[in-house]
Amino acid sequence: MRKIIVLSFVSLDGVMQAPGGPREDPSGGFQYGGWTVPYFDEFLGQVMTEQMDNRRFDLLLGRKTFEIFAAYWPSQESPINTAAKYVVSNTLAQHAWQKSVFIGGDVAGALRTLKQADGPELQVHGSATLIQTLLKHDLVDEFWLKIFPVALGAGKRLFGAGTLPGAFALSGSKVSPSGVIVASYTRAGEVRAGSF
């Protein structure tokens, strides 16, 4: 069985929108594009290398993130180019980028089937709308978060309306010199309530 792992840059108040720059927000309505850049250092570069370059994975992406990736990565040397790219879209059905597979229609059903197949982990990068679908259908097995020491007040949030309640266990954490918390969480059953 394959795991779906969400890798996300997130602010302290849960915003994940346009972390790398204004071009990541095609609507142009988000004024803080690039909010991670002042905190990105060698430490975070090493974390990304560990999570992407030193392991086998395929990608699971929403259409907008796929288009951003497809404009950059094919001309780079990266394991992203050899990974299968599963793209959730109702408007895009083909692309020249090698190993691109498009998923439309019953997305939740298709992703459940994909998880049951043999293959490497499925990494989700960006893809805010897709992540909401995954959360609504309880399809996320792990979160690999980079939590930045900023509050943005507005923007697309990692956990939006429709997120199903679920418990997670911390499986690893460290802190960068610039104060970014790198934390990994695995699915750990249902939420348990109690009182003090």
N, C-alpha and C positions, 0 to 999 in steps of 0.2 A: 504494500500500500504506500502511496506517495503522500508526503506531507505538503501542505500549503503553508508557506512561511511569508509573512508580511514584513518587509524591511522598510522602515519609515523614519524620516527625519521629522521630529515633532517638537513644537514649542511647549513651554510649561503649561500653557492653557489649551493644549491639544490640537493646535493648528498644524496642518501638514501641507498647505498650499504653497506652491512656487518657492521651494526652499533654495533652489540654485540660481534663480534669476527671473526677471520680469517676463522673459520669453516663454517661461513655463506656464504662464497664465494667459491663454489666448484671448480671453475676454477683456483684459486690460483693466479690470475693475479692482484688482488687489494691489495696494500700494507698497507692500513690503517684500516684493519678490527679491530673492537673494539673501534672505535673513540668516542663512546658515554660514555664509561665506566668511564673516569675520572670525568665526570660531573653528573653521576647518584647518587642521594642522597635520603634521606628520603622524601623530597618534591616530587620528581618525582615518587617515589614508591607509594605515596599517590594518585597522579594523575592517575597512572595506575590502582590502586584499584578502584577509582571512575569510571573509564571508562570501567572496565571489571568485577570486583567482585560484584559491587552493582547494576547490571542491567541485564536484560534478552537480550541475543543476540545469533545469529548464526554466524559462520565464513564463509567467502568467501576467498579462498586461491588459489594461484598458486601451481603447483606440487612441486617445490623445497621447498617453505616455508612449505607446508603440510608435506613433508618428515622430515624437521627439527623439526617441532612441534610433529610429530608422534613418533620421537625418544626420546622425553623428557616428554611431558605432560601426557601420559597415566599412568605413575607411580606417578603422583602428584595429590594432592587434589586441583581441580580447576574447575570453571564453564566451562572452555574450554572442559572438558570431557563430560559434559551433553549437550553442544551445538551441533547442526547439523553442520557438516563440509562439505561445498560445495566446491569441488576441481575442478578447471579448468585444464584439462590435455587431451592431445591426445595420451598419452602413458600409463597412469595409469588408470585402470578401477575398481579396488577393493583393499581393505585394511582391515586388522583385526580391526583397531580402530573403535569403535562403532560410529554410526551415521555419517558415511562418505558417501557422495553422489558425484558421479563423473559426470562432465559436459564436453562434447567434441563436435565436429562438429560446429554448428552455435552457438557459445558462446554468442554473443550479443543478439540473439533472445531468447536463453534459460534464460539469465539473465534478460531480460525485462519481461519475463513470471514469473520468480521467484520474481521480485520486485512487481508484481501485486497481488501475493498471500498473504494470511494472514500469519502473523508470526512476530517475533521480527526483530530488525535491523540486517543488515548484515555487520559485521565488517571485513575489509580487513587489514591484518597485513603483513608487508614485501611485497612479491609478486610483484616485480618491473615490470615484463612483463605483468602480469594481469592488473596492474594499467594502463599501457599504452593502453590496449584494452578498459578499462572502460572509459578513457579520450577520446579516439578516437570516442567512441559512445555516449558520453555525459551521462554516467550512474552514475556518482558520485554525491550524494546529499550533503555530508558534508566531510570536511577535519578536522581531529583532529591532529594537528601537534605539534611536539616538535622540536623547531628550536635551534640547538646547536651552540655555538659561535666558530665554526671552519670553515675554508675553505679548501676543499680537492683537488680542481683543476681538478680531474678526477674521474670517477665512474658513475654508473647508477644514473640517475637523476629522481626526482619525476615527473617533467613535461618534457617529451621527445618529439621528433619529432612526429607530428600527433595529438598533443593535440588540441582539438577544443577550440576556444575562448569562454570564459564564465566569467560572473561576480560572485563574491562571497561577502557575507557580514560577517563581524566579529561578532560572536555571544558570544565570551568570550575570555579572555586572562589573563594570570598572568606570573610572572617571578620567576624562582627558584633562590635560593641564589647563585648558580654557574653560573647564567646568561643564563639559558635555557628558551626560550620563549615558553610558552604553549598557543597555539592559536587555536580556533575553528572557522571554516568558513562554512556557508551554501550557497547553490546555490541561486543566486539572479538575474537570467535572463541573458540577453545578455550584451556584452561589449558595452559601450556607448563611442563614440569618441567626442572630443571637441578640443578647442585650447585656448591658453592663450592670 
